[in-house]
Amino acid sequence: CLNFVKSGVMLRFTCAALASIAAGTETPTPNAKLPHIFFVVVDDFGWGEVGYHREQPTDEVVTPTIDNLVKEGVELNRHYVHMMCTPTRSSFQSGRLPVHVLTRLSAACDENGAIPRNMTGIASVLKTAGYATHQVGKWDAGMVTPSHTPKGRGYDTSLTYFSHGNWMYSNREWLGSFNHRDDLQEDGIVDLWDTDRPASHLNGTGYEEYTFRDRMLKILHEHDQSKPLFLQYD
């Protein structure tokens, strides 16, 4: 089992099984025991923001779960992600280096941004192996057409925002660091989507990260454990 923690990504999965699934060499059978996969993308994640990178415990950094994952598995600590959001996320979703997808920050509705439609995404590949696939949190990998969205990329469900950032209580689009005053937080559009439609039933109902947490817990509690699960959280 591999635990992959770096500035940008934490991943725990069974290496051989996932590699064979992605390569298309493993044919699912009714008795196959494929691993559940929970993939977490952490934005602006600093080296010292986990306990296992600190010689002495501190009150401000307490990460026992991640620390235990690293202790039980393998830490890869000389891997790097792209310096911008969209190329990093597009690289993971497509399985290709940013230079083969895109290397710049792109707006959600940029027709030339994010993942080209002729590239297959990881969720679509895992679905062929019998996985239930769900995405929660930031997408930032294109939505100019339905095929660019999480549903178009093979996710059964998603609770997401498409742009670079959101205000946590209003779910409106974050318009940049200059937009810091409370009276400007209502300028952007509401950017919160439940699979293929606006998540108007959730807009403004609470702190956004708690909304995402509740959706993930619902997925985990309702999932049929006989079927492999792929849950991606950003």
Residue frames as a rotation matrix with the C-alpha (Angstrom) as fourth column:
CYS 1
0.582 0.813 0.000 0.00
0.813 -0.582 0.000 0.00
0.000 0.000 -1.000 0.00
LEU 2
-0.493 -0.773 0.401 1.32
0.794 -0.587 -0.156 3.43
0.356 0.241 0.903 -0.92
ASN 3
0.546 0.544 -0.637 0.74
0.705 -0.710 -0.002 6.71
-0.453 -0.448 -0.771 0.84
PHE 4
-0.247 -0.581 0.776 1.63
0.909 -0.416 -0.022 9.61
0.336 0.700 0.631 -1.43
VAL 5
0.676 0.428 -0.600 1.91
0.649 -0.731 0.209 12.97
-0.349 -0.531 -0.772 0.30
LYS 6
-0.448 -0.831 0.330 3.42
0.894 -0.415 0.167 16.02
-0.002 0.369 0.929 -1.34
SER 7
-0.669 0.192 -0.718 2.86
0.017 -0.962 -0.272 19.72
-0.743 -0.194 0.641 -1.90
GLY 8
-0.577 0.526 -0.625 -0.39
-0.815 -0.329 0.476 19.30
0.045 0.784 0.619 -3.71
VAL 9
0.171 0.646 -0.744 -1.49
-0.631 0.652 0.421 15.71
0.757 0.397 0.519 -3.35
MET 10
-0.542 -0.280 0.792 -2.13
-0.754 0.579 -0.312 12.98
-0.371 -0.766 -0.525 -0.80
LEU 11
0.222 0.569 -0.792 -3.03
-0.842 0.521 0.138 9.53
0.492 0.636 0.595 -2.05
ARG 12
-0.465 -0.320 0.825 -3.46
-0.672 0.735 -0.093 6.09
-0.577 -0.598 -0.557 -0.54
PHE 13
0.617 0.678 -0.399 -4.04
-0.782 0.474 -0.404 3.07
-0.085 0.561 0.823 -2.73
THR 14
0.410 -0.452 0.792 -2.82
0.103 0.886 0.453 -0.39
-0.906 -0.104 0.410 -3.66
CYS 15
-0.167 -0.599 -0.783 -0.17
-0.623 -0.551 0.554 0.23
-0.764 0.581 -0.281 -6.28
ALA 16
-0.925 -0.289 0.248 -0.30
-0.020 0.689 0.725 -2.94
-0.380 0.665 -0.643 -8.34
ALA 17
-0.231 0.922 0.311 -4.07
0.799 0.362 -0.480 -2.98
-0.555 0.137 -0.820 -8.54
LEU 18
0.510 0.451 -0.733 -4.43
0.052 -0.866 -0.497 0.64
-0.859 0.216 -0.465 -9.63
ALA 19
-0.391 -0.736 -0.552 -1.58
-0.596 -0.255 0.761 0.37
-0.701 0.627 -0.340 -12.13
SER 20
-0.893 0.061 0.447 -3.18
0.310 0.802 0.511 -2.64
-0.327 0.595 -0.734 -13.77
ILE 21
0.143 0.988 -0.063 -6.59
0.711 -0.147 -0.688 -0.97
-0.689 0.054 -0.723 -13.81
ALA 22
0.355 -0.047 -0.934 -5.21
-0.314 -0.947 -0.072 2.18
-0.880 0.319 -0.351 -15.45
ALA 23
-0.640 -0.695 -0.327 -3.31
-0.573 0.148 0.806 0.10
-0.512 0.703 -0.493 -17.99
GLY 24
0.225 0.845 -0.486 -6.40
-0.974 0.188 -0.123 -1.89
-0.013 0.501 0.865 -18.80
THR 25
-0.503 -0.526 -0.685 -4.70
-0.554 0.805 -0.212 -5.20
0.663 0.273 -0.697 -17.94
GLU 26
-0.964 0.213 0.156 -7.02
-0.015 0.545 -0.838 -6.16
-0.264 -0.811 -0.523 -15.09
THR 27
-0.537 0.832 -0.138 -10.39
-0.166 0.056 0.985 -7.52
0.827 0.552 0.108 -16.07
PRO 28
-0.555 0.341 0.758 -12.92
-0.831 -0.188 -0.523 -7.09
-0.036 -0.921 0.388 -13.26
THR 29
-0.598 0.409 -0.689 -14.67
0.132 0.899 0.419 -10.24
0.791 0.159 -0.591 -12.07
PRO 30
0.457 0.868 0.194 -17.55
-0.098 -0.167 0.981 -10.66
0.884 -0.467 0.009 -9.62
ASN 31
0.810 -0.170 -0.561 -15.06
0.575 0.419 0.703 -11.81
0.115 -0.892 0.437 -6.96
ALA 32
-0.079 -0.896 0.438 -12.38
0.618 -0.388 -0.684 -9.19
0.782 0.217 0.584 -7.64
LYS 33
0.581 0.185 -0.792 -11.41
0.785 -0.386 0.485 -7.22
-0.216 -0.904 -0.369 -4.55
LEU 34
-0.012 -0.538 0.843 -10.33
0.641 -0.651 -0.406 -3.90
0.767 0.536 0.352 -5.98
PRO 35
-0.604 -0.309 -0.735 -9.22
0.792 -0.335 -0.510 -1.23
-0.089 -0.890 0.447 -3.49
HIS 36
0.719 0.693 -0.052 -11.32
0.693 -0.721 -0.006 1.74
-0.042 -0.032 -0.999 -2.48
ILE 37
-0.373 -0.858 0.354 -9.47
0.875 -0.452 -0.174 4.94
0.309 0.245 0.919 -3.47
PHE 38
0.780 0.485 -0.396 -9.70
0.587 -0.787 0.192 8.27
-0.219 -0.382 -0.898 -1.65
PHE 39
-0.178 -0.836 0.519 -7.62
0.944 -0.294 -0.149 10.88
0.277 0.464 0.842 -3.46
VAL 40
0.680 0.363 -0.637 -7.09
0.604 -0.770 0.205 14.28
-0.416 -0.524 -0.743 -1.84
VAL 41
-0.008 -0.635 0.772 -5.63
0.754 -0.511 -0.412 17.32
0.657 0.579 0.483 -3.59
VAL 42
0.433 0.067 -0.899 -4.36
0.793 -0.503 0.345 19.92
-0.428 -0.862 -0.271 -1.12
ASP 43
0.593 -0.139 0.793 -3.90
0.521 -0.685 -0.509 23.44
0.614 0.715 -0.333 -2.46
ASP 44
0.279 -0.569 0.774 -0.95
-0.450 -0.789 -0.418 25.61
0.848 -0.232 -0.476 -1.30
PHE 45
0.981 0.094 -0.170 0.22
0.074 0.626 0.776 22.86
0.180 -0.774 0.607 1.03
GLY 46
0.441 -0.858 0.263 3.49
-0.804 -0.508 -0.308 23.80
0.398 -0.076 -0.914 2.75
TRP 47
-0.130 -0.635 -0.762 6.27
-0.129 0.772 -0.622 21.40
0.983 0.017 -0.182 3.72
GLY 48
-0.933 -0.359 0.029 5.91
-0.048 0.045 -0.998 22.21
0.357 -0.932 -0.059 7.42
GLU 49
-0.355 0.885 0.300 2.12
-0.913 -0.397 0.092 21.92
0.200 -0.242 0.949 7.53
VAL 50
0.610 0.460 -0.645 2.13
-0.229 0.882 0.412 18.25
0.759 -0.104 0.643 8.57
GLY 51
0.828 -0.207 0.522 3.31
-0.535 -0.009 0.845 16.83
-0.170 -0.978 -0.118 11.88
TYR 52
0.787 -0.520 0.331 5.68
0.474 0.854 0.214 14.22
-0.394 -0.011 0.919 10.43
HIS 53
0.369 -0.682 0.631 7.84
0.603 -0.341 -0.721 16.99
0.707 0.647 0.285 8.92
ARG 54
0.447 -0.173 0.878 8.36
-0.565 -0.815 0.127 18.63
0.693 -0.553 -0.462 12.31
GLU 55
-0.463 -0.731 -0.501 10.94
0.009 0.562 -0.827 17.48
0.886 -0.388 -0.254 14.81
GLN 56
-0.967 0.174 -0.186 8.89
0.184 -0.027 -0.982 18.74
-0.176 -0.984 -0.006 17.74
PRO 57
-0.208 0.966 0.154 5.07
0.961 0.173 0.214 18.67
0.180 0.193 -0.965 18.07
THR 58
-0.996 -0.028 0.090 3.33
0.016 -0.991 -0.131 22.04
0.093 -0.129 0.987 17.86
ASP 59
-0.460 0.881 -0.112 -0.13
0.274 0.021 -0.962 23.22
-0.845 -0.473 -0.250 18.83
GLU 60
-0.032 0.460 -0.887 -0.74
-0.666 -0.672 -0.324 24.81
-0.746 0.580 0.328 15.43
VAL 61
-0.143 -0.053 -0.988 0.04
-0.890 0.445 0.105 21.74
0.434 0.894 -0.111 13.30
VAL 62
-0.421 0.122 0.899 -1.75
-0.557 0.747 -0.363 18.58
-0.716 -0.653 -0.247 14.44
THR 63
0.133 0.394 -0.909 -2.12
-0.976 0.212 -0.051 15.96
0.173 0.894 0.413 11.68
PRO 64
-0.251 -0.307 0.918 -2.29
-0.657 0.750 0.072 12.51
-0.711 -0.585 -0.390 13.32
THR 65
0.670 0.567 0.479 -4.17
-0.054 0.681 -0.731 10.81
-0.741 0.464 0.486 10.46
ILE 66
0.861 -0.415 -0.294 -1.72
-0.381 -0.145 -0.913 11.90
0.336 0.898 -0.282 7.78
ASP 67
-0.015 -0.909 0.417 1.21
-1.000 0.005 -0.024 11.12
0.019 -0.417 -0.909 10.09
ASN 68
0.011 0.088 0.996 -0.07
-0.415 0.907 -0.076 7.56
-0.910 -0.413 0.046 10.56
LEU 69
0.943 0.327 0.054 -0.63
-0.069 0.355 -0.932 7.09
-0.324 0.876 0.358 6.83
VAL 70
0.513 -0.829 -0.223 3.00
-0.703 -0.256 -0.664 7.98
0.493 0.498 -0.714 6.18
LYS 71
-0.183 -0.583 0.791 4.21
-0.928 0.369 0.057 5.77
-0.325 -0.724 -0.609 9.04
GLU 72
0.275 0.408 0.871 2.31
-0.189 0.911 -0.367 2.78
-0.943 -0.064 0.328 7.63
GLY 73
0.886 0.178 0.427 3.30
0.364 0.300 -0.881 3.33
-0.285 0.937 0.201 4.01
VAL 74
-0.150 -0.930 0.337 5.85
0.968 -0.070 0.239 5.09
-0.199 0.362 0.911 1.85
GLU 75
0.586 0.271 -0.763 6.46
0.216 -0.960 -0.176 8.82
-0.781 -0.062 -0.622 1.68
LEU 76
0.080 -0.529 0.845 7.55
0.991 -0.048 -0.124 10.26
0.106 0.847 0.521 -1.66
ASN 77
0.579 0.157 -0.800 8.99
0.525 -0.822 0.219 13.66
-0.624 -0.547 -0.559 -0.81
ARG 78
-0.511 -0.729 -0.455 10.89
0.032 -0.545 0.838 14.68
-0.859 0.414 0.302 -3.93
HIS 79
-0.420 0.494 0.761 7.95
0.907 0.205 0.367 15.10
0.025 0.845 -0.534 -6.26
TYR 80
-0.801 0.037 -0.598 6.58
0.078 -0.983 -0.165 18.42
-0.594 -0.179 0.784 -7.43
VAL 81
0.141 0.896 0.422 3.40
0.859 0.101 -0.502 19.82
-0.492 0.433 -0.755 -8.88
HIS 82
-0.219 -0.126 0.968 2.85
0.764 -0.638 0.090 22.63
0.606 0.759 0.236 -11.36
MET 83
-0.913 -0.263 -0.312 2.90
0.406 -0.673 -0.618 26.09
-0.048 -0.691 0.721 -9.82
MET 84
-0.697 0.717 -0.035 -0.66
-0.711 -0.683 0.168 26.90
0.096 0.142 0.985 -10.99
CYS 85
-0.289 0.689 0.665 -4.02
-0.557 0.444 -0.702 25.34
-0.779 -0.573 0.256 -10.18
THR 86
0.599 0.717 -0.356 -5.51
-0.699 0.251 -0.669 24.40
-0.391 0.650 0.652 -13.55
PRO 87
0.114 -0.588 -0.801 -2.46
-0.768 0.460 -0.447 22.55
0.631 0.665 -0.400 -14.98
THR 88
-0.792 -0.412 0.449 -2.04
-0.610 0.554 -0.567 20.57
-0.015 -0.723 -0.690 -11.74
ARG 89
-0.164 0.830 0.533 -5.64
-0.468 0.410 -0.783 19.41
-0.868 -0.378 0.321 -11.67
SER 90
0.640 0.368 -0.675 -5.78
-0.760 0.170 -0.628 18.74
-0.116 0.914 0.388 -15.40
SER 91
-0.309 -0.849 -0.429 -2.62
-0.820 0.467 -0.332 16.67
0.482 0.249 -0.840 -15.10
PHE 92
-0.777 0.051 0.627 -4.10
-0.430 0.685 -0.588 14.44
-0.460 -0.727 -0.510 -12.43
GLN 93
0.195 0.971 0.137 -7.46
-0.480 0.217 -0.850 14.03
-0.855 0.100 0.509 -14.16
SER 94
0.740 0.096 -0.666 -5.87
-0.672 0.144 -0.727 13.19
0.026 0.985 0.171 -17.53
GLY 95
0.772 -0.519 0.366 -2.79
0.285 0.798 0.531 11.29
-0.568 -0.305 0.764 -16.34
ARG 96
0.452 -0.609 0.652 -0.57
0.781 -0.082 -0.619 13.50
0.430 0.789 0.439 -18.50
LEU 97
-0.411 -0.676 -0.611 2.11
0.841 -0.541 0.033 16.03
-0.353 -0.500 0.791 -17.64
PRO 98
0.292 0.584 -0.757 0.94
0.284 -0.809 -0.515 19.66
-0.913 -0.065 -0.403 -17.87
VAL 99
-0.523 -0.564 -0.639 3.12
-0.423 -0.479 0.769 20.23
-0.740 0.673 0.012 -20.93
HIS 100
-0.968 0.199 0.152 0.85
0.243 0.600 0.763 17.80
0.060 0.775 -0.629 -22.79
VAL 101
-0.061 0.988 -0.143 -2.39
0.996 0.050 -0.078 19.35
-0.070 -0.147 -0.987 -21.51
LEU 102
0.602 0.089 0.794 -1.83
0.281 -0.954 -0.107 23.01
0.748 0.287 -0.599 -20.67
THR 103
-0.222 -0.829 -0.513 0.69
0.891 0.041 -0.452 25.04
0.396 -0.558 0.730 -18.69
ARG 104
-0.863 -0.056 0.502 -1.26
-0.049 -0.980 -0.194 28.14
0.503 -0.192 0.843 -17.71
LEU 105
-0.716 0.677 -0.171 -4.04
0.218 -0.016 -0.976 29.20
-0.664 -0.736 -0.136 -15.43
SER 106
-0.873 0.450 0.190 -7.33
0.171 -0.082 0.982 29.05
0.457 0.889 -0.005 -17.34
ALA 107
-0.592 0.762 0.264 -10.77
-0.785 -0.471 -0.402 30.45
-0.182 -0.445 0.877 -16.72
ALA 108
-0.416 0.479 0.773 -13.59
-0.073 0.830 -0.553 27.94
-0.906 -0.287 -0.310 -16.28
CYS 109
0.621 0.773 0.128 -15.25
0.126 0.063 -0.990 28.96
-0.773 0.631 -0.059 -19.58
ASP 110
-0.058 -0.729 -0.682 -12.03
-0.802 -0.373 0.467 29.17
-0.595 0.574 -0.563 -21.61
GLU 111
0.859 0.491 -0.143 -12.68
-0.467 0.642 -0.608 27.02
-0.207 0.589 0.781 -24.68
ASN 112
0.442 -0.782 -0.439 -8.94
-0.272 0.349 -0.897 26.34
0.855 0.516 -0.058 -25.01
GLY 113
-0.203 -0.524 0.827 -8.41
-0.932 -0.156 -0.328 25.73
0.301 -0.837 -0.456 -21.31
ALA 114
0.135 0.204 0.970 -8.14
-0.775 0.632 -0.025 22.59
-0.618 -0.748 0.243 -19.23
ILE 115
-0.471 -0.394 0.789 -8.38
-0.059 0.907 0.418 19.07
-0.880 0.150 -0.451 -20.62
PRO 116
-0.645 0.240 -0.726 -9.04
-0.763 -0.147 0.629 18.55
0.045 0.959 0.278 -24.35
ARG 117
0.282 0.915 0.289 -12.16
-0.905 0.353 -0.236 16.49
-0.317 -0.195 0.928 -24.94
ASN 118
0.606 -0.059 -0.793 -10.25
-0.480 0.768 -0.423 13.73
0.635 0.637 0.437 -26.74
MET 119
-0.605 -0.796 0.009 -8.27
-0.446 0.329 -0.832 12.89
0.660 -0.508 -0.554 -23.56
THR 120
0.282 0.689 -0.668 -9.72
0.215 0.633 0.744 10.19
0.935 -0.354 0.030 -21.32
GLY 121
0.055 -0.203 0.978 -9.97
-0.813 -0.578 -0.074 10.97
0.580 -0.790 -0.197 -17.61
ILE 122
-0.867 -0.497 0.035 -9.09
-0.406 0.663 -0.629 8.77
0.290 -0.559 -0.777 -14.64
ALA 123
-0.404 0.784 0.470 -12.72
-0.588 0.171 -0.791 8.44
-0.701 -0.596 0.392 -13.54
SER 124
0.464 0.572 -0.676 -13.76
-0.885 0.265 -0.383 7.10
-0.040 0.776 0.629 -16.95
VAL 125
-0.277 -0.654 -0.704 -10.98
-0.590 0.694 -0.412 4.51
0.759 0.301 -0.578 -16.82
LEU 126
-0.932 -0.101 0.348 -11.90
-0.355 0.449 -0.820 3.40
-0.073 -0.888 -0.455 -13.30
LYS 127
-0.008 0.997 0.082 -15.57
-0.839 0.038 -0.543 3.10
-0.545 -0.073 0.836 -14.26
THR 128
0.257 0.056 -0.965 -14.59
-0.790 0.587 -0.176 0.47
0.556 0.808 0.195 -16.83
ALA 129
-0.697 -0.551 -0.458 -13.21
-0.148 0.736 -0.661 -1.55
0.701 -0.393 -0.595 -13.91
GLY 130
-0.053 0.812 -0.581 -16.50
0.627 0.480 0.614 -1.32
0.777 -0.332 -0.534 -12.03
TYR 131
-0.796 -0.335 -0.504 -15.79
0.605 -0.455 -0.653 1.65
-0.010 -0.825 0.565 -9.77
ALA 132
0.604 0.797 -0.020 -18.36
0.792 -0.596 0.134 4.07
0.095 -0.097 -0.991 -8.42
THR 133
-0.457 -0.844 0.279 -16.83
0.837 -0.514 -0.185 7.51
0.300 0.149 0.942 -9.00
HIS 134
0.711 0.681 -0.174 -17.47
0.695 -0.641 0.326 10.74
0.111 -0.353 -0.929 -7.10
GLN 135
-0.423 -0.816 0.394 -15.83
0.696 -0.571 -0.434 14.18
0.579 0.091 0.810 -7.04
VAL 136
0.695 0.591 -0.410 -16.19
0.714 -0.497 0.493 16.79
0.088 -0.635 -0.767 -4.28
GLY 137
0.227 -0.586 -0.778 -14.66
0.469 -0.635 0.614 20.26
-0.854 -0.504 0.131 -3.97
LYS 138
0.179 -0.244 -0.953 -12.76
-0.569 -0.816 0.102 22.41
-0.802 0.524 -0.285 -6.42
TRP 139
0.727 0.086 0.681 -12.68
0.458 0.679 -0.574 21.30
-0.512 0.729 0.454 -10.08
ASP 140
0.476 -0.549 -0.687 -10.82
-0.500 -0.812 0.302 24.02
-0.723 0.200 -0.661 -12.03
ALA 141
-0.586 -0.649 0.485 -10.26
0.063 0.560 0.826 21.74
-0.808 0.514 -0.287 -15.00
GLY 142
-0.967 0.175 -0.187 -12.71
-0.233 -0.304 0.924 23.20
0.104 0.936 0.335 -17.50
MET 143
-0.456 0.874 0.169 -16.49
0.442 0.387 -0.809 23.36
-0.772 -0.294 -0.563 -17.99
VAL 144
-0.693 0.146 -0.706 -16.99
-0.536 -0.759 0.369 25.10
-0.482 0.634 0.604 -21.34
THR 145
-0.190 0.686 -0.702 -19.00
-0.697 0.409 0.589 22.08
0.692 0.601 0.400 -22.57
PRO 146
0.706 0.527 0.473 -20.72
-0.707 0.481 0.519 19.26
0.046 -0.700 0.712 -20.64
SER 147
0.821 -0.416 -0.391 -17.93
0.270 0.887 -0.375 16.89
0.503 0.202 0.840 -21.65
HIS 148
-0.169 -0.911 0.377 -15.42
-0.071 -0.370 -0.926 19.06
0.983 -0.183 -0.002 -19.78
THR 149
0.200 0.345 0.917 -17.28
-0.887 -0.333 0.319 18.80
0.416 -0.878 0.239 -16.46
PRO 150
-0.582 -0.416 0.699 -16.82
-0.725 0.655 -0.214 16.05
-0.368 -0.631 -0.683 -13.85
LYS 151
0.316 0.764 0.563 -19.86
-0.280 0.642 -0.714 14.20
-0.907 0.068 0.417 -15.20
GLY 152
0.866 -0.015 -0.501 -18.43
-0.500 0.020 -0.866 14.42
0.023 1.000 0.010 -18.71
ARG 153
-0.098 -0.988 -0.115 -15.14
-0.888 0.140 -0.439 13.06
0.450 0.059 -0.891 -17.37
GLY 154
-0.265 0.013 -0.964 -16.70
-0.063 0.998 0.031 9.95
0.962 0.069 -0.263 -15.88
TYR 155
-0.991 -0.051 0.126 -17.79
-0.125 -0.010 -0.992 10.94
0.052 -0.999 0.003 -12.38
ASP 156
-0.451 0.875 -0.175 -21.15
0.798 0.483 0.361 9.55
0.400 0.023 -0.916 -11.30
THR 157
0.751 0.647 -0.127 -21.74
0.632 -0.650 0.422 12.55
0.191 -0.397 -0.898 -9.05
SER 158
-0.473 -0.873 0.121 -19.97
0.731 -0.465 -0.500 15.75
0.493 -0.148 0.858 -8.13
LEU 159
0.800 0.508 -0.320 -20.44
0.598 -0.717 0.359 18.65
-0.047 -0.478 -0.877 -5.74
THR 160
-0.145 -0.974 0.174 -18.07
0.967 -0.102 0.232 21.26
-0.208 0.201 0.957 -7.05
TYR 161
0.689 0.210 -0.694 -17.17
-0.034 -0.947 -0.320 24.77
-0.724 0.244 -0.645 -8.07
PHE 162
0.784 -0.250 0.568 -15.60
0.618 0.399 -0.677 25.26
-0.058 0.882 0.467 -11.47
SER 163
0.744 -0.471 0.474 -13.41
-0.125 -0.795 -0.594 28.33
0.656 0.383 -0.650 -11.04
HIS 164
-0.178 -0.978 -0.112 -10.21
0.034 0.108 -0.994 29.06
0.984 -0.180 0.014 -9.07
GLY 165
-0.921 -0.169 -0.352 -11.82
0.349 0.052 -0.936 29.89
0.177 -0.984 0.011 -5.74
ASN 166
0.032 0.989 0.142 -15.04
0.458 -0.141 0.878 30.58
0.888 0.036 -0.458 -3.85
TRP 167
-0.494 0.022 0.869 -16.18
-0.719 -0.573 -0.394 32.66
0.489 -0.819 0.299 -0.93
MET 168
-0.955 -0.099 -0.278 -16.92
0.024 0.914 -0.405 30.06
0.294 -0.393 -0.871 1.72
TYR 169
-0.662 0.742 -0.112 -20.32
0.220 0.050 -0.974 31.33
-0.717 -0.669 -0.196 2.86
SER 170
0.059 0.725 -0.687 -21.88
-0.603 -0.522 -0.603 32.86
-0.795 0.450 0.406 -0.25
ASN 171
0.102 -0.148 0.984 -20.44
0.518 0.852 0.075 30.28
-0.849 0.502 0.163 -2.73
ARG 172
0.963 0.186 -0.194 -19.76
-0.043 -0.605 -0.795 33.16
-0.266 0.774 -0.575 -5.08
GLU 173
0.622 -0.740 0.254 -16.74
0.663 0.326 -0.674 33.21
0.416 0.588 0.694 -7.35
TRP 174
0.431 -0.621 -0.655 -13.56
0.446 -0.484 0.753 34.62
-0.785 -0.616 0.068 -5.82
LEU 175
0.955 0.081 0.284 -12.37
0.291 -0.435 -0.852 37.38
0.054 0.897 -0.439 -8.16
GLY 176
0.223 -0.955 0.195 -8.77
0.398 -0.094 -0.912 37.68
0.890 0.281 0.359 -6.98
SER 177
-0.267 -0.447 -0.854 -6.69
0.949 0.035 -0.314 38.85
0.170 -0.894 0.415 -4.05
PHE 178
-0.926 -0.059 0.374 -7.70
0.059 -0.998 -0.010 42.46
0.374 0.013 0.927 -4.67
ASN 179
-0.080 0.990 0.118 -11.29
-0.349 -0.139 0.927 41.53
0.934 0.033 0.357 -3.89
HIS 180
-0.680 -0.339 -0.650 -10.96
0.426 0.538 -0.727 41.35
0.596 -0.772 -0.222 -0.11
ARG 181
-0.864 0.378 0.331 -13.63
-0.502 -0.692 -0.519 43.73
0.033 -0.615 0.788 1.19
ASP 182
-0.694 0.647 0.315 -16.84
0.287 0.650 -0.703 42.27
-0.660 -0.398 -0.637 2.57
ASP 183
0.162 0.843 -0.513 -18.94
-0.269 -0.463 -0.845 44.48
-0.949 0.275 0.152 0.31
LEU 184
-0.145 -0.265 -0.953 -17.25
-0.985 -0.052 0.164 42.97
-0.093 0.963 -0.253 -2.76
GLN 185
-0.810 -0.243 0.533 -17.93
-0.302 0.953 -0.023 39.35
-0.503 -0.180 -0.846 -1.87
GLU 186
0.079 0.923 0.376 -21.27
0.201 0.354 -0.913 39.44
-0.976 0.147 -0.158 -3.69
ASP 187
0.003 -0.123 -0.992 -19.78
-0.778 -0.624 0.075 40.52
-0.628 0.772 -0.097 -7.04
GLY 188
-0.847 -0.442 -0.295 -19.03
-0.526 0.623 0.579 37.09
-0.071 0.646 -0.760 -8.52
ILE 189
0.026 0.855 -0.519 -21.54
-0.723 0.374 0.580 34.58
0.690 0.360 0.628 -9.80
VAL 190
0.366 0.145 0.919 -22.69
-0.783 0.582 0.219 31.75
-0.503 -0.800 0.326 -7.54
ASP 191
-0.011 -0.515 -0.857 -20.36
-0.819 0.497 -0.287 28.88
0.574 0.699 -0.427 -8.49
LEU 192
-0.630 -0.094 0.771 -21.65
-0.588 0.707 -0.394 25.74
-0.508 -0.701 -0.500 -6.79
TRP 193
-0.070 0.512 -0.856 -22.88
-0.932 0.272 0.239 22.77
0.356 0.814 0.459 -8.80
ASP 194
-0.093 0.151 0.984 -24.43
-0.571 0.801 -0.176 19.41
-0.815 -0.579 0.012 -7.97
THR 195
-0.182 -0.163 0.970 -23.35
0.538 0.809 0.237 17.06
-0.823 0.565 -0.059 -10.78
ASP 196
-0.649 -0.088 0.756 -25.09
0.756 -0.185 0.628 18.58
0.085 0.979 0.187 -13.82
ARG 197
0.301 0.788 0.537 -27.14
0.581 -0.598 0.553 21.40
0.757 0.145 -0.637 -12.30
PRO 198
-0.283 -0.377 0.882 -26.80
-0.397 -0.791 -0.466 24.40
0.873 -0.481 0.074 -9.97
ALA 199
-0.469 0.058 -0.881 -26.69
0.705 0.626 -0.333 23.42
0.532 -0.778 -0.334 -6.29
SER 200
-0.373 0.388 0.843 -29.24
-0.269 -0.915 0.302 26.08
0.888 -0.115 0.445 -5.39
HIS 201
0.689 0.666 -0.287 -30.59
0.037 0.363 0.931 23.90
0.724 -0.652 0.226 -2.56
LEU 202
0.410 -0.630 -0.660 -27.19
0.910 0.334 0.246 24.18
0.065 -0.701 0.710 -0.86
ASN 203
-0.230 -0.550 0.803 -26.20
0.531 -0.762 -0.370 27.73
0.816 0.341 0.467 -1.76
GLY 204
-0.329 -0.001 0.944 -25.71
-0.460 -0.873 -0.161 29.87
0.825 -0.488 0.286 1.32
THR 205
0.678 0.694 -0.244 -26.70
-0.160 0.463 0.872 27.12
0.718 -0.552 0.425 3.77
GLY 206
0.919 -0.393 -0.026 -23.37
0.118 0.211 0.970 26.98
-0.376 -0.895 0.241 5.60
TYR 207
0.189 -0.948 -0.255 -19.59
-0.691 -0.313 0.652 27.01
-0.698 0.052 -0.714 5.45
GLU 208
0.496 0.137 -0.857 -18.60
-0.850 0.276 -0.448 25.51
0.175 0.951 0.253 2.10
GLU 209
-0.531 -0.769 -0.355 -15.97
-0.654 0.639 -0.405 23.06
0.538 0.017 -0.843 3.37
TYR 210
-0.685 0.377 0.623 -18.52
-0.410 0.507 -0.758 21.65
-0.602 -0.775 -0.193 5.83
THR 211
0.431 0.840 -0.330 -20.95
-0.744 0.123 -0.657 21.24
-0.511 0.529 0.678 2.93
PHE 212
0.139 -0.492 -0.859 -18.28
-0.793 0.465 -0.394 19.26
0.594 0.736 -0.325 1.07
ARG 213
-0.830 -0.465 0.309 -17.51
-0.551 0.592 -0.588 17.22
0.090 -0.658 -0.747 4.18
ASP 214
-0.215 0.843 0.494 -21.18
-0.553 0.312 -0.773 16.32
-0.805 -0.439 0.399 4.63
ARG 215
0.577 0.405 -0.709 -21.47
-0.816 0.265 -0.513 15.22
-0.020 0.875 0.483 0.99
MET 216
-0.296 -0.769 -0.567 -18.42
-0.689 0.583 -0.431 12.95
0.662 0.263 -0.702 1.32
LEU 217
-0.821 0.044 0.570 -19.77
-0.470 0.515 -0.717 11.38
-0.325 -0.856 -0.402 4.51
LYS 218
0.245 0.969 0.013 -23.09
-0.702 0.187 -0.688 10.77
-0.669 0.159 0.726 2.77
ILE 219
0.358 -0.206 -0.911 -21.28
-0.819 0.399 -0.412 9.06
0.448 0.893 -0.026 -0.11
LEU 220
-0.677 -0.727 -0.112 -19.28
-0.559 0.608 -0.564 6.87
0.479 -0.319 -0.818 2.28
HIS 221
-0.628 0.487 0.607 -22.29
-0.506 0.338 -0.794 5.92
-0.592 -0.805 0.035 4.40
GLU 222
0.407 0.910 -0.079 -24.50
-0.601 0.202 -0.773 5.06
-0.688 0.362 0.629 1.42
HIS 223
-0.101 -0.521 -0.847 -21.91
-0.982 0.190 0.000 3.33
0.161 0.832 -0.531 -0.75
ASP 224
0.935 0.349 -0.060 -22.38
-0.348 0.937 0.028 -0.36
0.066 -0.005 0.998 -1.52
GLN 225
0.304 -0.898 0.319 -19.22
-0.754 -0.022 0.656 -1.86
-0.582 -0.440 -0.684 -0.02
SER 226
0.369 -0.158 0.916 -19.26
0.364 0.931 0.014 -4.72
-0.855 0.328 0.401 -2.50
LYS 227
0.764 -0.080 0.640 -18.36
0.605 -0.258 -0.753 -2.21
0.225 0.963 -0.149 -5.24
PRO 228
-0.260 -0.926 -0.272 -14.99
0.959 -0.280 0.034 -0.40
-0.108 -0.252 0.962 -5.39
LEU 229
0.794 0.555 -0.248 -15.17
0.565 -0.824 -0.037 3.33
-0.225 -0.111 -0.968 -4.67
PHE 230
-0.406 -0.845 0.349 -13.16
0.879 -0.465 -0.103 6.21
0.249 0.265 0.932 -6.13
LEU 231
0.753 0.601 -0.268 -13.70
0.657 -0.712 0.249 9.46
-0.041 -0.364 -0.931 -4.23
GLN 232
-0.296 -0.865 0.404 -11.69
0.855 -0.429 -0.292 12.54
0.427 0.259 0.867 -5.20
TYR 233
0.718 0.505 -0.479 -11.65
0.686 -0.628 0.367 15.56
-0.115 -0.592 -0.798 -2.89
ASP 234
-0.243 -0.763 0.598 -10.04
0.713 -0.559 -0.424 18.93
0.658 0.323 0.680 -3.44
